[in-house]
Amino acid sequence: MNFTRADFPSDFVFGVATSSYQIEGHSFGGAGRTHWDDFAATPGNVVRAEHGAIACDHYHRLDEDLDLIAGLGVDTYRFSTSWARVLPEGRGTPNAEGLDFYDRLVDGLLERGIKPAATLYHWELPSALADEGGWRNRDIAGWLADFTEVIMGRIGDRVWSAAPINEPWCVGWLSHFMGGHAPGLRDIRATARAMHHILLAHGRSIEVMRGLGMSNLGAVCNFEWANPVDDTPEAAAAAARYDAYYNRFFVEGLFTGRYPDLAMEGLEPHMPAGWQDDFGTIQAPLDWCGLNYYTRKNIAPTDAAWPSLEEVEGPLPKTAMDWEIYPEGLYRFLTRLAQEYTGDLPLYITENGMANYDTLDAGKVDDPVRIDYLNQHLDSVRRAIADGAPVAGYIVWSLMDNYEWSLGYEKRFGLVHVDFDSLQRTPKASYHALARALARDA
C-alpha cells in the first residue's frame, strides 16, 4: 500500500465489511426462510442456482473469522443482522439461537478491540413478509421498527454504530424495477412504493434506536457516478435522470425532505397516498452518512419508456464485475455530499473494493490489481479530506470472498480467499499489505 495511518487524521477509522446472508449460512441456527432463498430457487435468477444455505459457514466459524479481522489491524467491522435469523417469520417470537449468535459476534469483536458497526437490513427479507407485499406494503415501516426493537434491544448497548438499511437503491430500484435482486420484479409502481417505504422504514428504525438510548446512527447509500456517453444535450439529460434516481433520490429525501424533480417525472404517478407527509419521519436526525462506492456508469439516451436511457460500456480498466475503475468518482461524491447535503456531518466510506480474478497458487493469492484499486481510492479520500470534506473513515468490501447475490460464488471481492468446497480461508496479498499499512507502528 502507498499509505500508512499517519497519512490520515489521528481519529480516522479503518474497517472491513461483510453481510449476513452472504457469509453466515442460512440453513441452520433456526433461521427462517427469506425472499433470497425463494429468488435463488427460481430458475434463471442466480448463476448455477447457487444460494446462501452454507455460504462461508461464518455461523460455525465465527471465532476464526473474528481472528482474521483482528489480524488486519482494522478499527471497526461492519456486519449486518439477518432479520429472518432473529425473527424467522419476520414478526412474533424471536429465535433465541439467532440473538445468541449476534451476542457472540459483538462480544467477540469487543474482546478483540474492534468497534462493532451494525447494519440491520442487508437485503434478506423474511419470506412471510414478502408474501404480504414486502417493501411495497407501507406496514413494513412498522415491521422494521419492531425488528429494530428486538435486535437492538439485545446488542444495541454494545455496538459502536448502527444504520437501518444497506443501499436503498438496490433494495428499491434494482430489486423492483430491474428485477436483478429479490423479489425480482420489473414494475414501476412497485418501485415507487418500495423506494418511499424504504426511507419511511429507515426513519422509524432510527426513532426506535434513539428511544433505546443509542447514538452514532447513520444511513448507508450507494452511489455511481453518472457519466454522459458523449457531449450531446440528450446524453447530458439522460445522465442527469440516472443521477436523480440513483444518487440523489435517497439523500435528498433524508437531508432535504423532498425528492428530485427528474426522478419524480417517472415515479410520482405511482407513489403511495400521502407520501408527502412522511418526511418528518424520514428526516430523523443522523450522526453520520455512509457512502458505498465502486464505479461509474456511462449513460446514453434511448427512445424507450422513462427513464429513457441505457448503460454503455466505457473505456476504463474494469474489475471482474465489468465495472470501470474510476476513483475520481469517490472524490466527487465526498465533496458533493458535504457541499450539497450533509454539511459538517461525518462521512464514512462504508463499502469500497473490487472483484478480481483471484486464484490460489501454492497456498498464496497475489492480487496486485486489488492493492492498486485500494490505493487509488484512498488517494481520492485523502484529496477529499484536504479539500475540506469531513471524511471520518474507510471500510473495505469485503473481508472474504462470499455469495455475490445473483452472480453466485464466482465473483471474488475478499481480502481473504475462500475455497467454497473446503471453506478454507487464505489471506490474500492485499490482506497482508493492508495489515502492514494499518500497523500502529507503521
C-alpha positions as CSV (number, residue, x, y, z in Angstrom):
1,M,0.0,0.0,0.0
2,N,1.2,3.6,-0.6
3,F,-0.1,4.9,2.7
4,T,0.1,4.4,6.4
5,R,-2.2,5.5,9.3
6,A,0.0,8.6,9.6
7,D,-1.3,9.9,6.2
8,F,-4.8,10.2,7.7
9,P,-6.3,12.1,10.7
10,S,-5.4,10.6,14.0
11,D,-9.0,9.6,14.7
12,F,-9.7,8.3,11.1
13,V,-11.4,4.8,11.3
14,F,-10.4,1.9,9.0
15,G,-12.6,-1.1,8.7
16,V,-13.7,-4.1,6.8
17,A,-17.3,-5.3,5.9
18,T,-19.5,-8.3,5.2
19,S,-23.2,-9.0,5.2
20,S,-25.2,-11.8,6.9
21,Y,-26.7,-13.7,4.0
22,Q,-23.5,-13.6,2.0
23,I,-21.4,-15.3,4.6
24,E,-23.3,-16.8,7.6
25,G,-25.0,-19.8,6.0
26,H,-28.8,-19.6,6.3
27,S,-29.8,-23.2,6.6
28,F,-29.0,-23.6,10.3
29,G,-29.3,-21.8,13.7
30,G,-33.1,-21.6,13.5
31,A,-33.1,-19.0,10.7
32,G,-36.3,-18.6,8.8
33,R,-36.8,-18.5,5.0
34,T,-36.0,-15.3,3.1
35,H,-37.0,-14.0,-0.3
36,W,-33.4,-14.5,-1.4
37,D,-33.9,-18.3,-0.8
38,D,-37.0,-18.1,-2.9
39,F,-35.4,-15.9,-5.6
40,A,-32.4,-18.3,-5.8
41,A,-34.7,-21.3,-6.1
42,T,-36.4,-19.9,-9.2
43,P,-34.6,-21.0,-12.4
44,G,-32.7,-18.3,-14.2
45,N,-32.3,-15.9,-11.3
46,V,-28.9,-16.9,-10.0
47,V,-25.8,-18.3,-11.7
48,R,-25.9,-22.1,-11.3
49,A,-28.9,-21.6,-9.0
50,E,-26.4,-21.0,-6.1
51,H,-27.8,-19.9,-2.8
52,G,-26.8,-18.9,0.8
53,A,-27.6,-22.2,2.6
54,I,-24.0,-22.6,3.7
55,A,-22.2,-19.6,2.1
56,C,-18.9,-19.2,4.0
57,D,-20.3,-21.0,7.1
58,H,-19.4,-18.0,9.2
59,Y,-22.1,-19.1,11.7
60,H,-19.9,-22.0,12.7
61,R,-16.5,-20.4,12.0
62,L,-17.1,-17.1,13.9
63,D,-14.0,-17.1,16.1
64,E,-11.7,-18.0,13.1
65,D,-13.2,-15.1,11.1
66,L,-13.0,-12.6,14.0
67,D,-9.3,-13.5,14.4
68,L,-8.9,-12.7,10.7
69,I,-10.4,-9.3,11.3
70,A,-8.2,-8.7,14.3
71,G,-5.2,-9.7,12.2
72,L,-5.9,-6.9,9.7
73,G,-5.5,-4.3,12.4
74,V,-8.7,-2.5,11.5
75,D,-10.6,-0.4,14.0
76,T,-14.1,-1.4,13.0
77,Y,-16.1,-4.3,11.5
78,R,-19.2,-3.5,9.6
79,F,-21.6,-6.5,9.7
80,S,-25.3,-6.9,9.1
81,T,-28.0,-8.8,11.1
82,S,-30.3,-11.2,9.4
83,W,-34.0,-10.3,10.1
84,A,-35.1,-13.9,9.4
85,R,-32.4,-15.4,11.7
86,V,-33.7,-13.2,14.6
87,L,-37.4,-13.3,13.7
88,P,-38.0,-16.4,11.4
89,E,-41.5,-15.3,10.4
90,G,-40.5,-11.6,10.3
91,R,-42.6,-10.9,13.4
92,G,-43.6,-12.8,16.5
93,T,-41.4,-14.9,18.8
94,P,-37.6,-14.2,18.4
95,N,-35.2,-17.1,17.7
96,A,-33.0,-17.4,20.7
97,E,-30.2,-19.0,18.7
98,G,-30.1,-16.0,16.4
99,L,-30.0,-13.5,19.1
100,D,-27.3,-15.5,20.9
101,F,-25.2,-15.6,17.6
102,Y,-25.2,-11.8,17.4
103,D,-24.4,-11.5,21.1
104,R,-21.3,-13.7,20.5
105,L,-20.4,-11.7,17.4
106,V,-20.5,-8.3,19.2
107,D,-18.8,-9.6,22.3
108,G,-16.1,-11.3,20.2
109,L,-15.4,-8.0,18.4
110,L,-15.2,-6.1,21.7
111,E,-12.8,-8.7,23.2
112,R,-10.5,-8.1,20.2
113,G,-10.7,-4.3,20.5
114,I,-12.8,-3.9,17.3
115,K,-15.7,-1.5,17.1
116,P,-18.9,-3.3,16.1
117,A,-20.7,-1.4,13.2
118,A,-24.2,-2.9,12.7
119,T,-26.5,-2.7,9.7
120,L,-29.9,-4.0,10.4
121,Y,-31.1,-4.9,6.9
122,H,-28.8,-6.1,4.1
123,W,-31.5,-7.5,1.7
124,E,-32.8,-10.8,3.1
125,L,-36.4,-10.1,3.9
126,P,-38.3,-12.9,5.6
127,S,-40.4,-14.7,3.1
128,A,-43.5,-14.3,5.3
129,L,-43.2,-10.6,5.0
130,A,-42.5,-10.8,1.3
131,D,-45.8,-12.7,1.0
132,E,-47.6,-9.6,2.4
133,G,-46.1,-7.3,-0.2
134,G,-42.7,-6.7,1.3
135,W,-41.3,-3.2,0.6
136,R,-44.5,-2.4,-1.4
137,N,-46.5,-2.5,1.8
138,R,-46.4,0.6,4.0
139,D,-46.7,-1.7,7.0
140,I,-43.0,-2.6,6.5
141,A,-42.0,0.5,8.3
142,G,-43.6,-0.9,11.4
143,W,-42.2,-4.3,10.8
144,L,-38.7,-3.0,10.6
145,A,-39.2,-0.9,13.7
146,D,-40.3,-4.0,15.6
147,F,-37.3,-5.9,14.4
148,T,-35.1,-3.0,15.4
149,E,-36.5,-3.1,18.9
150,V,-35.8,-6.8,19.2
151,I,-32.2,-7.0,17.8
152,M,-31.0,-3.6,19.2
153,G,-32.7,-4.4,22.5
154,R,-30.2,-7.2,22.7
155,I,-27.0,-5.8,21.2
156,G,-27.6,-2.0,20.9
157,D,-25.9,-1.3,24.2
158,R,-22.6,-2.5,22.8
159,V,-22.5,-1.6,19.1
160,W,-20.3,1.4,18.1
161,S,-22.6,2.5,15.2
162,A,-25.8,1.4,13.5
163,A,-27.6,2.0,10.2
164,P,-31.0,0.6,9.3
165,I,-30.8,-0.3,5.6
166,N,-27.9,-1.1,3.3
167,E,-28.0,0.5,-0.2
168,P,-31.7,1.7,-0.6
169,W,-31.2,1.9,-4.4
170,C,-30.6,-1.8,-4.6
171,V,-33.5,-2.6,-2.2
172,G,-35.8,-0.4,-4.3
173,W,-34.8,0.1,-7.9
174,L,-32.6,-2.9,-8.7
175,S,-35.0,-5.3,-7.0
176,H,-38.3,-3.9,-8.1
177,F,-37.6,-2.1,-11.4
178,M,-34.8,-4.1,-13.0
179,G,-35.6,-7.4,-11.4
180,G,-31.9,-8.2,-10.7
181,H,-32.4,-8.9,-7.0
182,A,-35.1,-10.4,-4.8
183,P,-38.0,-10.1,-5.2
184,G,-37.2,-9.9,-8.9
185,L,-39.9,-7.5,-10.0
186,R,-40.0,-5.2,-13.0
187,D,-42.8,-2.9,-12.1
188,I,-42.6,0.9,-11.8
189,R,-45.5,1.1,-9.4
190,A,-43.9,-1.4,-7.0
191,T,-40.6,0.5,-7.4
192,A,-42.0,3.9,-6.4
193,R,-43.7,2.5,-3.4
194,A,-40.7,0.5,-2.3
195,M,-38.3,3.4,-2.6
196,H,-40.5,5.6,-0.4
197,H,-41.3,2.9,2.1
198,I,-37.5,2.2,2.4
199,L,-37.0,5.7,3.7
200,L,-40.0,5.6,5.9
201,A,-38.8,2.4,7.5
202,H,-35.3,3.9,7.9
203,G,-36.8,6.8,9.8
204,R,-38.9,4.5,12.1
205,S,-35.9,2.4,12.8
206,I,-33.8,5.4,13.7
207,E,-36.6,6.6,16.1
208,V,-36.6,3.2,17.8
209,M,-32.8,3.2,18.3
210,R,-32.9,6.7,19.7
211,G,-35.6,5.5,22.1
212,L,-33.3,2.8,23.2
213,G,-30.7,5.4,24.1
214,M,-28.4,4.6,21.1
215,S,-26.2,7.1,19.4
216,N,-23.8,7.2,16.4
217,L,-26.7,6.3,14.0
218,G,-26.4,6.8,10.2
219,A,-27.6,6.0,6.7
220,V,-25.8,4.0,4.1
221,C,-26.5,4.8,0.4
222,N,-24.8,3.6,-2.7
223,F,-23.5,5.9,-5.5
224,E,-22.4,5.5,-9.1
225,W,-21.0,8.5,-11.0
226,A,-23.3,9.2,-14.0
227,N,-21.1,9.9,-17.0
228,P,-22.8,11.1,-20.2
229,V,-21.7,8.9,-23.1
230,D,-21.0,12.0,-25.3
231,D,-21.3,15.7,-25.4
232,T,-24.8,15.9,-26.7
233,P,-27.6,17.6,-24.7
234,E,-29.6,14.3,-24.9
235,A,-26.8,12.4,-23.2
236,A,-26.4,15.0,-20.5
237,A,-30.2,14.8,-19.8
238,A,-30.1,11.0,-19.6
239,A,-27.2,11.1,-17.2
240,A,-29.0,13.7,-15.1
241,R,-32.0,11.4,-14.9
242,Y,-29.8,8.5,-13.8
243,D,-28.1,10.6,-11.2
244,A,-31.6,11.7,-9.9
245,Y,-33.0,8.2,-9.3
246,Y,-29.7,6.6,-8.3
247,N,-27.7,9.1,-6.4
248,R,-30.0,11.9,-5.4
249,F,-33.4,10.3,-4.5
250,F,-32.4,8.9,-1.1
251,V,-30.0,11.6,0.1
252,E,-32.4,14.3,-0.8
253,G,-35.2,12.5,1.0
254,L,-33.0,12.1,4.1
255,F,-31.4,15.6,4.1
256,T,-33.8,18.0,2.3
257,G,-37.2,16.4,2.8
258,R,-38.1,16.2,-0.9
259,Y,-37.4,14.0,-3.9
260,P,-35.6,15.2,-7.1
261,D,-37.9,16.5,-9.9
262,L,-36.1,14.4,-12.5
263,A,-36.9,11.3,-10.6
264,M,-40.4,12.2,-9.8
265,E,-41.1,12.7,-13.6
266,G,-41.4,9.0,-13.7
267,L,-42.2,7.9,-10.2
268,E,-44.7,10.4,-8.9
269,P,-47.8,8.9,-10.6
270,H,-47.1,5.7,-8.8
271,M,-46.2,7.0,-5.3
272,P,-48.3,5.8,-2.3
273,A,-51.0,8.0,-1.0
274,G,-49.9,10.6,1.5
275,W,-46.2,10.2,0.7
276,Q,-45.6,13.9,1.1
277,D,-46.5,13.7,4.8
278,D,-43.8,11.2,5.8
279,F,-40.7,13.4,5.6
280,G,-40.9,14.3,9.3
281,T,-40.2,10.6,10.0
282,I,-37.7,10.1,7.1
283,Q,-35.6,13.1,8.3
284,A,-34.9,11.7,11.7
285,P,-31.6,13.3,12.7
286,L,-28.5,11.3,11.8
287,D,-25.0,11.3,13.2
288,W,-23.2,10.4,10.0
289,C,-23.7,9.4,6.4
290,G,-22.2,6.4,4.7
291,L,-21.2,6.0,1.0
292,N,-20.9,2.7,-0.8
293,Y,-18.9,3.4,-4.0
294,Y,-17.5,1.1,-6.7
295,T,-17.7,2.6,-10.2
296,R,-19.2,5.0,-12.7
297,K,-21.7,4.2,-15.4
298,N,-21.7,5.7,-19.0
299,I,-25.2,6.7,-19.8
300,A,-26.8,7.1,-23.3
301,P,-30.3,8.3,-24.2
302,T,-32.8,6.0,-25.8
303,D,-36.3,6.2,-27.2
304,A,-37.7,3.7,-24.7
305,A,-40.1,4.4,-21.8
306,W,-39.0,6.5,-18.9
307,P,-36.2,6.9,-17.8
308,S,-35.3,6.6,-21.5
309,L,-31.6,5.6,-21.0
310,E,-29.2,2.7,-21.1
311,E,-25.8,1.9,-19.8
312,V,-23.0,1.7,-22.4
313,E,-19.6,0.0,-21.9
314,G,-16.9,2.5,-21.1
315,P,-13.1,2.7,-22.0
316,L,-11.6,2.5,-18.5
317,P,-9.9,-0.6,-16.9
318,K,-12.6,-2.9,-15.4
319,T,-13.0,-5.2,-12.5
320,A,-14.2,-8.8,-12.7
321,M,-17.7,-7.3,-12.4
322,D,-17.0,-5.4,-15.7
323,W,-17.2,-2.2,-13.6
324,E,-15.0,0.6,-14.6
325,I,-12.3,1.6,-12.1
326,Y,-13.0,5.3,-11.5
327,P,-11.6,6.6,-8.2
328,E,-12.3,10.2,-9.2
329,G,-16.0,9.5,-8.6
330,L,-15.3,8.8,-4.9
331,Y,-13.6,12.2,-4.5
332,R,-16.5,13.9,-6.3
333,F,-19.2,12.2,-4.2
334,L,-17.4,13.0,-0.9
335,T,-17.1,16.7,-1.8
336,R,-20.5,16.9,-3.4
337,L,-22.3,15.3,-0.4
338,A,-20.7,17.7,2.0
339,Q,-21.3,20.7,-0.1
340,E,-24.9,20.0,-1.1
341,Y,-26.5,17.8,1.6
342,T,-24.6,16.8,4.7
343,G,-22.5,19.8,5.6
344,D,-20.3,19.0,8.6
345,L,-21.8,15.6,9.3
346,P,-19.1,12.9,9.3
347,L,-18.8,10.9,6.1
348,Y,-17.8,7.3,6.1
349,I,-16.9,5.2,3.0
350,T,-18.9,2.2,4.2
351,E,-18.0,0.0,1.2
352,N,-15.3,0.2,-1.4
353,G,-13.4,-2.7,-3.1
354,M,-13.3,-4.8,-6.2
355,A,-14.0,-8.2,-7.6
356,N,-10.8,-9.7,-9.1
357,Y,-9.9,-12.9,-11.0
358,D,-8.1,-14.3,-7.9
359,T,-6.6,-17.8,-8.0
360,L,-4.9,-19.8,-5.2
361,D,-1.4,-20.9,-6.2
362,A,0.9,-22.8,-3.9
363,G,-1.1,-21.6,-0.9
364,K,-1.0,-17.9,-1.9
365,V,-3.2,-15.4,-3.7
366,D,-1.4,-12.5,-5.4
367,D,-3.8,-9.7,-6.2
368,P,-1.8,-6.6,-7.1
369,V,-4.7,-5.2,-9.0
370,R,-6.8,-5.0,-5.8
371,I,-3.9,-3.3,-3.9
372,D,-3.8,-0.7,-6.7
373,Y,-7.5,-0.2,-6.6
374,L,-7.5,0.4,-2.9
375,N,-4.5,2.7,-3.2
376,Q,-6.2,4.8,-5.9
377,H,-9.4,5.2,-3.9
378,L,-7.7,6.0,-0.7
379,D,-5.8,8.7,-2.6
380,S,-9.2,10.1,-3.5
381,V,-10.2,10.0,0.1
382,R,-7.1,12.0,1.1
383,R,-7.8,14.6,-1.6
384,A,-11.3,15.0,-0.4
385,I,-10.1,15.5,3.2
386,A,-7.6,18.0,2.0
387,D,-10.3,19.9,0.3
388,G,-12.5,20.1,3.4
389,A,-14.8,17.1,3.2
390,P,-15.3,15.7,6.8
391,V,-14.4,12.1,5.9
392,A,-14.1,10.1,9.1
393,G,-13.5,6.5,8.0
394,Y,-13.0,4.0,5.2
395,I,-14.3,0.4,5.2
396,V,-13.2,-2.2,2.6
397,W,-15.6,-4.6,1.0
398,S,-15.1,-7.4,1.7
399,L,-13.4,-9.3,4.4
400,M,-13.7,-12.6,2.5
401,D,-15.0,-14.0,-0.8
402,N,-18.7,-14.7,-0.4
403,Y,-22.1,-15.1,-2.1
404,E,-22.4,-12.3,-4.6
405,W,-26.2,-12.5,-4.9
406,S,-27.4,-13.2,-8.4
407,L,-23.8,-13.9,-9.5
408,G,-23.4,-16.8,-7.1
409,Y,-19.9,-17.6,-5.8
410,E,-17.8,-16.7,-8.9
411,K,-17.1,-13.0,-8.1
412,R,-14.4,-12.6,-5.5
413,F,-14.3,-9.3,-3.6
414,G,-12.5,-10.6,-0.5
415,L,-9.2,-9.7,1.2
416,V,-9.4,-13.4,2.2
417,H,-9.8,-16.2,-0.3
418,V,-12.4,-18.8,0.4
419,D,-12.4,-22.3,-1.1
420,F,-16.1,-22.9,-1.4
421,D,-15.6,-26.7,-1.3
422,S,-13.4,-26.9,1.8
423,L,-14.3,-23.5,3.1
424,Q,-10.6,-22.9,3.9
425,R,-9.7,-19.3,4.4
426,T,-6.4,-17.9,2.8
427,P,-5.5,-14.3,3.3
428,K,-4.5,-12.7,0.0
429,A,-1.6,-10.4,-0.7
430,S,-4.0,-7.4,-0.3
431,Y,-4.8,-8.6,3.2
432,H,-1.2,-8.6,4.2
433,A,-0.5,-5.3,2.5
434,L,-3.4,-3.6,4.3
435,A,-2.3,-5.1,7.6
436,R,1.1,-3.6,7.2
437,A,-0.3,-0.2,6.3
438,L,-2.6,-0.2,9.3
439,A,0.1,-1.4,11.8
440,R,0.2,1.1,14.7
441,D,4.0,1.4,14.5
442,A,3.9,1.9,10.7
